[in-house]
């Protein structure tokens, strides 16, 4: 038995792709989904809005979520999909509509929640982050209210 991955491709049903690489390696798609679900898959979390933000020549995507206690923003740099690894970099960016008491960043590709490595300053409309970690996959910014 086979299933179709795309219209022009027939794939063996035992192929598990990003879900399973080998018994000795991380499963990137599963790890990322599990880790982001730990924060966003709850009845108290509501989706707020989606924003595309341009900083210099780069475009970033921000997906806003909220609970009574915190704002969460899944954000990433919009880049073409390639097989080349994309190193985590940093960006100076202003994010509107948040007023945090404390901020942390979750890298969904590992199991760590880290304090924000850069600094931030409140502006009249939001918060300006300096040296905010960024990648081509979502990182999750958690701002305690």
C-alpha positions in Angstrom: 0.0 0.0 0.0 1.3 3.5 -0.9 0.0 7.0 -0.3 0.5 10.1 -2.4 2.8 12.8 -0.9 2.2 15.0 -4.0 0.3 14.5 -7.1 3.3 13.3 -9.0 5.0 11.3 -6.3 4.2 7.9 -4.8 5.8 7.3 -1.4 6.3 4.1 0.6 4.0 4.3 3.7 6.9 3.4 5.9 8.6 6.7 5.0 8.3 8.9 8.1 10.2 12.0 6.8 10.7 14.7 9.4 8.7 12.8 12.0 11.5 10.2 12.4 15.0 10.5 11.1 16.7 7.6 12.9 16.5 6.1 16.4 19.5 8.2 17.4 18.5 11.6 16.1 16.0 14.3 17.1 12.8 14.3 15.2 12.7 18.0 14.2 9.1 18.4 13.2 7.7 16.4 16.1 10.0 18.2 18.6 9.0 21.6 17.3 5.3 20.8 17.2 5.4 19.3 20.8 7.2 22.3 22.2 5.1 25.0 20.6 1.9 23.0 21.6 3.0 23.1 25.2 2.5 26.9 25.1 -0.2 27.4 22.6 -2.6 24.4 22.8 -4.7 25.4 25.7 -8.3 26.7 26.0 -7.0 29.8 27.8 -4.8 30.8 24.8 -6.5 33.0 22.2 -5.1 34.0 18.8 -4.9 37.8 18.4 -3.4 38.7 15.1 -0.8 38.2 12.4 1.8 40.8 11.4 4.4 41.1 8.7 7.2 43.5 9.7 10.0 44.8 7.6 13.3 45.7 9.2 15.8 47.0 6.6 15.7 44.5 3.7 14.4 41.6 5.9 10.8 40.5 6.5 9.6 39.0 9.7 6.4 37.2 10.6 4.8 37.7 14.0 1.8 35.6 15.2 0.3 37.1 18.4 -1.4 34.9 21.1 -2.6 35.9 24.5 -3.8 34.6 27.9 -4.8 36.6 31.0 -1.2 36.4 32.3 1.0 36.6 29.3 1.4 37.6 25.6 3.1 35.1 23.3 4.5 35.9 19.9 5.7 33.2 17.5 8.1 35.0 15.2 10.5 34.1 12.5 12.5 35.6 9.6 10.8 35.0 6.2 13.4 33.4 3.9 13.2 31.1 0.9 13.0 27.4 1.8 16.3 25.6 1.1 18.2 22.7 2.3 20.9 24.9 3.7 21.0 25.3 7.5 20.0 28.7 8.8 22.0 29.8 11.8 20.2 31.6 14.6 21.0 35.3 14.4 19.7 38.5 16.1 17.6 41.4 15.1 16.8 44.8 16.6 13.0 45.1 16.2 10.1 47.0 17.7 7.1 44.9 18.6 3.8 46.7 19.1 1.0 46.0 21.5 2.9 44.4 24.4 3.8 45.7 27.8 6.0 43.0 29.5 7.2 42.8 33.1 9.6 40.0 32.1 10.5 38.4 28.8 11.8 34.9 27.8 12.4 33.2 24.5 11.6 29.6 23.7 13.5 27.8 20.9 11.0 25.2 19.8 13.7 23.0 18.4 15.0 22.2 21.9 13.3 22.0 25.2 14.7 25.1 26.8 13.0 28.4 27.8 15.7 30.9 28.2 15.7 34.4 29.6 15.9 37.0 26.9 19.7 37.3 25.9 19.4 40.9 24.6 17.8 43.8 26.2 14.5 45.7 25.6 13.0 49.1 26.2 9.4 50.2 26.3 8.3 52.7 23.6 5.1 54.6 23.3 3.5 51.8 21.2 5.2 48.6 22.3 8.7 47.3 23.1 12.0 47.7 21.2 14.1 44.6 21.4 17.9 44.7 21.0 19.6 41.5 19.8 16.5 39.4 19.8 17.3 35.9 18.7 15.8 35.0 15.3 15.7 32.1 12.9 13.8 30.8 9.8 11.6 28.7 12.1 9.4 30.1 14.8 10.8 31.2 18.1 8.3 32.0 20.8 8.6 35.2 22.7 6.8 35.1 26.1 6.0 38.4 27.8 4.6 38.2 31.3 2.0 40.9 31.9 
